[in-house]
Amino acid sequence: MDDLDKALLAQLTMDARLSLATLARRLKVARSTVQSRLERLESSGAIAGYTVKLGDTARASLIRASVLLMVEPRNQPAILARLKAIPEVERVNTTSGRCDLLLLVAAASTAALDSVLDVIGEIPGVRSSESLIHLSTKLDRSS
């Protein structure tokens, strides 16, 4: 990855909706150069996809939970694949504590959250789970 690739990724990180023409103008290269770089970054896996980042207004209505999962180590790849297919699972981290995976889950209602937790608990290889419902945010430096 060279400096142009890094600059292209930086621009897309700030706004993934930028057009090829705008990116080319900002990076002072031809539109075809931007397009070929994007195709290469996508095929190499450097760009995994494009998504929408919800703002505070949309996120405020969601019920969030941290879910601690204890899993059978040999089943972890299959479990991760299943978790990726659940849209309410926003983040999955491996951990070095008493649990194996730490999930961030968001759902529109308590009933929806309950349903998602049931689906997660039924994944083969999940030994146990513990859910921590988020009540309020006192500090957020991630934005």
C-alpha positions, 0 to 999 in steps of 0.5 A: 500500500503506497501513499496514494492508497493511504490517502484514498482510504483516509478520504473514504474513512471520512466520507465513504459516499465521495464520488470517483470524480471528487476523490480524483480531484482531491487526490490530484489524479485521474478518475481512472486511477482512483477507480483502479485503486479502489478495485485493487483495494477491494479485491485485496481485502483492504476495503471490506465494504461500505456502510452507514454509520448511524448518528446519535438520533438513530442510535438513541432508539436502539437497545444495546448490550455487551454479550460475553460468550464462552465458546468451544475453541475449535468452533470459533471460526464457525461461530464467527461466521454465524455472528457475522450473519446477524445484523444486530451484532455490531462488533465482535472482539476476542478477549483474554479474560474469563470469556472468549468473545465480547459482542456489542449487540443493538436491537430495536426493542427488548423483544428483538434483543431477546430474540437475537440473544436466543439465536446467539445462544443456539449457535453450536459451540457456544457454551454459555453467555452473559448479557449486560444491557447498556442503560446510559452512556457516561463517556464516549471517546470513540466518535 
